[in-house]
Amino acid sequence: MYQYTEFDRQFVHLRAAQFRDQLERWQSGKLAEDEFRPLRLQNGWYVQRYAPMLRVAVPYGELSSRQIRVLARIAREYDEPEAEVYKTALKTQGKLGTLKLPTHYAHFSTRQNVQYNWIPLAKSADVMDLLASVDMHGIQTSGNCIRNITSDERAGIAIDEIADPRPFAEIMRQWSTLHPEFAFLPRKFKIAITGATEDRAATGWHDVGLKLVKNEADELGFRVQVGGGMGRTPIIGTVLREFLPWNQIMNYLEAVVRVYNRYGRRDNIYKARIKILVKAEGQRYIDDVEAEYKQIVEHDGAPHTITQAEYDRVAATFVPPTLATRVLQSAEQTAVDLQKHAADDVQFARWLARNVAPHKNPALRAVTLSFKRLHQAPGDADADQLDTIARLSDRFSAGEARVTHDQNVVLPWVHAEDLHALWLNAREAGFASANVHLLTDMIACPGGDFCALANARSIPIAEAITERYQDLDELDDLGEIDLHISGCINSCGHHHSGHIGILGVDKDGKEWYQVSLGGSDGSALSGAPQGGKAVGPSFTAAEVPEVIEAVLGTYRDTRNAGETFIDTLRRVGHDPFKAAANGARFKVEAAA
């Protein structure tokens, strides 16, 4: 993990002190609401449907056990709604699903951040001080600036990795933090970076997507995509450079963002993202970026060129951790032991197959702890569960865990011979569901239960589907399926990229849901990134589980042996699935 320097630490503490002063001036009436609002947003403090929401930055997803324990403390001591506000919120829940609105929780988002939904603003400065004590903050997790830079949760350990993207992500974080030229962009700006052949960071769906590659001369560089995004206009990023030398990436990013800052729409919030500019201008935008880049390099002295010394300085903080000193058994004996445990317990065998990934170090594995289970919203973790993650990471993963794009947690440094012991501990904590990449390993935003922008609730829909599909034999038979749920068109639940996407919509002041099929985030499972297609008119909340069942029934009836859902859909086409989905509506209406 990156280790904060004294400058980094002083910077974050000063920022926390500055926020406390701003809060106190607002509380005393010296700072008007309109003046305080951008200041709190710049530190990750929103005001949502019922209460404030804090978004904590987790750069490229990495967390130490010490940081996780502070996140747990914040959940336990500060994520507490006012009684009357909570009663009002509960009254709006409706009858679908059995979940109560969670309190004393943290929420893992699709962009590797951590969010809280009930912390009062009056206590916000205390929380910022706590975060600063463990080198954390909420800087630029909101606002029209360069947001938290995300990456592959297996960065630095993946067997398909060309180069570790984390040093570059950290250099970008330092460059973008409080960048004076880019503090007030036309709209928010998101960067994702991967160093692997498989795109586990969904780079094509970002404002800038970066992939480390090598050219024919075996030189390292970046494939640069610009203008991706979801929301009202889902677009896959345009490739500006198939190969850019690695040391020039900051100069090139400066050109990309500078041209956007100059020409991006500021008169219409719905047309302000860089994807709209790239789509509208096409080659002209690319030409302008190349001209700006040439100016930066040839006339301005290429000020952001990454020197080898600077790269080495940052990369030195990402060396593998010192693992516990002990006498390790042979790989052959470990394999025999694991095979025996798997033969004795089918649940452990499934967990090995689903939740355990290979590692660059043959003696180690990367293990996913699943946060998708009945009676808990996807991505949520309460204070005790966070403490358990910290304990498991200390015991099994050199004190490190990582938040994933899929709203789970990965332990990246697990000895293969410890897998059975870890499974026993994870099972006791409720983190050992062998459902990774299966239907119930769904992505969902908090939706209308919390978000003021949402048209409909996501959590009850996720709960209803999860409740229906609890049989692991059935889930295994269905195979790998990405199900993504968003409460509104902003697509925080990435519904566009789901094999099955569910979008909450407002219809005559009531909650309805649009279902789409065939989306992809760019992973090996999904293929090239693309947006899903709606199957027809929207459905009521009660109809959605029936629609999902009908769609999956069509998959069962039409698939070939060994064929995944997304492959069957692409081979057969949408029409049979669309007919089944709309037929489910009539089934529900007839039953009613």
N, C-alpha and C positions, 0 to 999 in steps of 0.2 A: 504493500500500500504506500501511497505518497505520504511522506512525513512532512508536516508543516515546519517551515523555517520560523525563526523568531519574528521575521517581518510578517509572514502570513498570520501568525498568532496575534501579534500586536494589531494588525489590520482588522481582524475579526472582532477583537475585544473593543477597539475604538468604535467600530460600527455599532456594536451592541450599546455602548455608552451613548452614542449619538441618537440611537433610536429611543433610549430611555428619556433623553432630554426632549425629543420631539413629542413623545407620548405625554409627558408631564405638562408640556406647554399646551397641548390639545385639551387635556383634562381641565386645566385651569382657565381655558377660554382664550389664551394668548395666540392660539393657532386655530384658524377656522377649519371646519370640516373639509372644505374643498382644498385647503392647503395641506391638511394632514393625510388625506386619502392617497395621493401619489407617493408620499413618504412611507406609509405603511406597506403599500403595494410593492415598493422597491425592496422591501425586506420580507416579502412573502405572506403578508397579512391581508386576506380578503374578508369581506363581510358577505356571508352567504344567506340562504333562505331564512335561517333561524338564528344563526350565531356566527362568530368569526371562524375562518378556516386558515390554518397556518400550513404553508408548504415549505418543507425543509429540503434544502439541496443535498443530494447524495451524488457527487460527481462520479460519473461512469459506474455508479452502483455499488461502490465499495464501502463497507462499514467495519469498524473494529468492534470487538466485544464491549470495550469501554464506551464507545458511542451508543451501541445498542442499549446498554443499561441506562444511559441518560434518556434515550428515547422512551424507554419503559417508565422511567420516573416521571417524565412529562405526561405520559398517558395516565399514570396512576394519580398524580397529584394535581394536574391542571386541566385535563380533558373532561370537565364536569359542567353540564348545562345548568342554567338556572331552572328551578323546579317548574315555574309556570310556562317558561318557553318550551321545556321538554314535554309538558302535558299537551300544549298546543300542537307540537310536532307530531306526537303520537296520534292525535285525532285525525290527522291528514293521511295516515298510512293506508287506509282501506283494508279490505278483507283478504286480498291475495297474499299468500305467503304467511309464515309464522314468525318472522324475525321482528324483534323490537329494534328501534334505532339504537345502534351500539354507542356506548360511552366508555371512557377510559381506554380507548383504542387508538392505534395508529393505522394508517392505510397506505399500502404500497401502491404507487401509481404506475401506469404504463411507461412513464419516462424516468423510472428509477428514483423518484422522489419519495418522501414520506410526508403524509398529510394528517392533520388533526382537525376535527370538525366542531369542537365545543369550547375551545379555550377562550375565556373572556379577554377582551382587549385590556382590561385593567391589570391583568397579570402577564401581558405579553412581553414586557421588558424583562421580567424575571425569567421567562422562558428563553429569551434571547441570550441572557447571561449564562444560563445552563448550557445552551448549545455551544456558545463560545468556549466554555470550559473544556470541551472535547473537540475543538476545531471544527465546529459546524455552524451553520447560519442559514438564512433564507434569502440571501442576496441574489437578486435577479431571477428568482423563481416566479416572478410576475412582471408585468409591465412590457412595454414595447422595446425590448432589448434582446440580447443574446442569452437565451435561457440555459438551464443545466445541460451540459454536454453528456450524451448517453453513449453507451458502447455495449458490446457483447459481454454477457455475464461470465463467459469463459475466457475473457481476454487474458493473455499471458500464460494460459494453461491448455488451450485447445489444440488437439492433434492436427487440425486442418489450418493452423495459423501460419501465415506468411511472416508476420512481424507483430509484436505486441503493440496495440494501438494506445495503451494507457499513457505512455510518456507524451505522445502527441496530444491526447485529450487534455492532459494536465497543462501543457504549454498553451493550448487554446483557452483553457479556463482562466489562466493568469492573464492572457492577452485581452480577453473579452470582459473581464470583471471591471466594472466602472469605466469602460472605454469611453472617453469623453465624446468622441464623434458618433458613437452608436448607442447612446443612452436613451434616445428618443426616436427610434426607428418608426416607419409607418405602421408597423405591427410587430407582434412577437416573432422571434426568430429561433429556430431549433436546429441543432447540429447533431448528427449521429455518425459514429465512426466504428469501423470494424477492421480487423486485420486477418480475418479468416476467409476461406473460400466460400463457406456457407454464411449467408447473411442473417445472423441472429439478432441484428440490431435494427432491422426494417429500414435501412438507409434510404431506400427509394421513396419512402413516404415522408421525408424530412425536407425542410427548407434547403439544407445542405446535407448531402449524404456522401461520406468519404470511405473509400475502400482501399486498403493497402494492397498494392500489386507489385509485380516485378516485370520488367521489360525483357526483350530478347537478350540484352547484355547482362541480365541478372541484377540490374540496378533497382533499388527500392523507390517506389513513388506512390502516388495516389490516383485513383480513378475518382473524378469529381462530378457529382450530380447536383443540380441546383433546381429548385422550384417544385419540389414534391410537397404534398400536404393532403389532408383530408377535409373535413368540414363541408361547407355547402358545395364546393367544387373540388372533388377528389381528383388529384393529378399525380402521376408518377414523375419524379424528377428527370430533367433533361441532362444528358451527359455533356459537360462542357470540355472536359479533358479526359481522354482515356489513360493518359499517363502524365503526371506532373511530378518532377523530382521532389523527394520528401522535404528537402530543406527549403523549398519555396512555398510550402503550403500556407504559411501565415501571410506572405505577401499576396498570394492569390485570393485568400479569404478576404483580405482587406479590400481588394478590388471588387469582389462579388458583393460584399455588403455595402461598399461605398456607392456603387452604381444603383443598388436597390434603394439606398437612403436618398439618393438624388432624384430618382424618377418614380418611386413607389407611390401608389395612390394614398393621399391623406384626406381626401374629400369623401370617402366612402369606406366604412369599416369592413364591409363585406368584400371589398375589392382591394384591400390593402396588403394582403400577404404577397410575398415574392413570387409565389406560383402564378398569380394573376399577371404580374409584370412579365414573367418569362413566357407565359402562354400568349400574351398580347403582342409582345415585341419580337419573339422568336429569335432569329439570327441577329437582329439589331442589338438585342440585349447581350448576346454572346460576344459580338464585335466590340461593344462598349466595355465589357469586362476585360477583354484581351487588350484593348487600348489603355485602360486604366492600369492593368497589370504591367504593361510595357513602361508606362510612365513611372510607376513605383520602382521598377527594377533598374531602368536605364537612366532616369533623371533624378530620382529621389534617393538613390543609393541602396535600394533593397533593404530598408531598415529592419524588416522583420524576418530576414533570412535566419533560419535556425542553424547555428554553428554546431560543429561536432561536439565542442566542449559543453555547450548548453544542453544539447540532447543527452550527452553522457551524464551530466549533473542530475537531470530529472530522471533519466532511466535508472540511475543507481538506487533510487528509492523504491523501485519496483522489482528488486531481486526477490527470488523465492524466500519465504520466511525460514527461520531456523526451526525445524521441527523437533519434537521431543526426542531426546537422546535415549535410545534403547536398542536392544538386540532384536532386529527384525527377522522374522522367519522367512524362508525362501518363498519365491513367487509360486513355485510348484506346490508347496504345502498350503499356501494361502488359497490357491485355486481349488485344491482338494477340499479344504475346510468349507469354502463357500458353496461348492457343489453339494456337499453333505447337508448343510443348513438349508439350501434351496430344495433339496429332495425331501427334507423333513417338513417343510412349511411352504405351501404354495404361495402364501402372501409375501413371504420374503423373496421367493423366486420372481414374482411379478414386480416387486419393488426394485430388485436388481436390474430387471430388464427395462423398466420405465424411468426410474429416478436416478440411476447411476450412469455417469458418462465417463468415457476414457479421458486420460490426462497425458500431458507431455511427459511427465515423469511416470514410467511404467508401474512404479510402486504405489502411485496415488490415484485417486478418483475425485471427480466433481459430483456432488450429491445434491439433488433438489429436494428441499423440504416443501411439501405441498400445503398451500394455504387456501385450498378449495375443498370445502366440506360442508355438510348439511348444517344449517342453523348458524352459519357465519358467512358474511358477505365476502366475495372474492377479494383477496388482497388485504383483508383486515387482520390485525393481530392485537390482542389485548395486552395489558401491561405484564401479566404473568407469562404470556407466550413470548413476549419480547425478551424477558429475562431468561426464559428457557433457551431461546436462540443464542443468547450470549453465552450461556453455560455450555451448550453443545458446540459452539464455535471454539470456545476455549479448550474443551476436552478433545475435540476431534479435528479442528481445522485451523490450528495456529492462531486462534483469536480473530479470525476474519470470516465475514459472510458477505454475500452480494445480493442486492435486490435485482430481480429480473424484469425484463420487458413484459413477461406474462404474469406479473404480480405474485411470484413466488420468491423463495430465498434459496440461494445456492451456497453450500459449504465447499470451498474450492481446494482444500488441502487435506483430504481424508486418506489415511493409509488404507489400502485394500484390505488388510487383515483386520481393520476396525469396523468394516461395513456391517457385520452382524450386530456388534455391540451398539453401533450408531442406530441401526434400524430398531432395536429393542427400545432404546431411549426415545427415538422419534415417535414410535408407535404409542408409547405411554403418554407422550405430549400431544398426540393427535396430528402429527405432521407427516405420517408415513403412508398416506393414501397413495397407492400405485396408479395414479390417474394422470400423470404428466403427459400432455398432448392428446389426452382423450377428451370426450365431450364435456365432462364436468370440470376440466381444467380450463374453465372459461375466463375471459377477460370481461370485466364490467366496471364502469365508472360508478361513483356514488349516486348519480342520478338525482331525481326530484326529491328524494328524501332529505337531501342536503343542499344541492346546488340551485341557486336562484335562476340560472339560465336554462335549466332542464325543462323539457315539456312533459316528461313522464319519468316514472321511477324505474330504475334498473335492478335494484336489490331484490324486490319481490319476484321479478321475472326470473332472475338467476336462481332464487330459492326454489321456485316452483319446478324449474327444469331439473335442478340438482336432486330434488326430492323424488322425482319420477325415475331418475336414472341412478339408482344406488347399487345395482347389481354389477359387480366388477366383471363377471362373466359376460354380461351383455355389453358393457363398455368395451371390453377387449374384442368382442366379436365385431362391434361397429368400427373399431380401429381409430386411427388418428384423425381427429376433427377439431378444427379451430372454431370455437363459438365466441363471438364478441358482441357485447351489448353496450349501447350508448343511450343516455337519457335525452340527448338532443343532437342537432345537426353538427355541433362542434366536434363530435366524434372523439371525445376523451376515452371512450371504450373501444376505439378503433374498429367500429362495426364495418367500415368499408373493406377492411383487409381480412375479415373473417370468412372461412369457408361457408359458415352461416352467420349472417350479421343481423342484429336486431336493433332498430332505431326507434326511440320514443318520439312521437309526434303529437301535436295538439290538434284536436278535431272537435270544434264546437265547445271548447273549454274542457274537454275530457281527454283522458290518456288513451292513446292508440299506439300501435306498434307496426312498423314496416319491416318486413323480412326480406333480406337479400341473400343471394347465393353466389358462390364462385370467387370470392375475394381471396387475395393472397398477400402476405407480408414480405415475400421474397426468400423465405427459408427453404431448406431442402425439401421439406414436406410439401410445401405449397407451390414451388416453382417461382417463376418471374412474378414480381409484384403486379397486382392489378386490382381494380375495384369490383365489388360484387354487383349483381343486377337484381333489382327488386322483383319479387314474384307476383306482385299485383297490389291491389288496394290494401290499406292498413287493416290490422286486426285488433280486437279488444284484448285486454290483458288475459282474460279467461281463455281466449282462443289460442294464444301463443304456444302453450305447451302441446296442444293438439296439433298445431301446424308443424312443430318440430317433429313430433311423432310421425306424422304423415310423410314428411320429407324423408325421414330416416327409413320408414317403411318402403318407400319407393327405391331408396338406395339398396336395401336388402334384396328387393325383388329384381333389380336390374344389374347388380354388380357381377363382375367376373371373379373367379377365384383369385384371392390375394389382392384385389383391387381396393384402393382407398376411396373414401367418399369423394374427394376432390377429383380424382381420376375418373370415377364413374360419371360424375356430373359433367365433366368436360367431354367425355365420350358420347354420352346419351343426349346431352343438351338440356336446357332449362325446362322445356315444355312439360315433360312428365312430372317434374317436381312442382312446377307452378300449378298444374292441375290438381295434384295431391294437396298442396297447401290450401288452395281455395276450396277444395272439397271438405277440408277439415272445418272450415267456417260453417258450412251448412250442417255438418254433424253436430256442432255445438249448439247452433240455433234450433235444430230439431229436438235435441235433448232438453233445451230450456222450455 
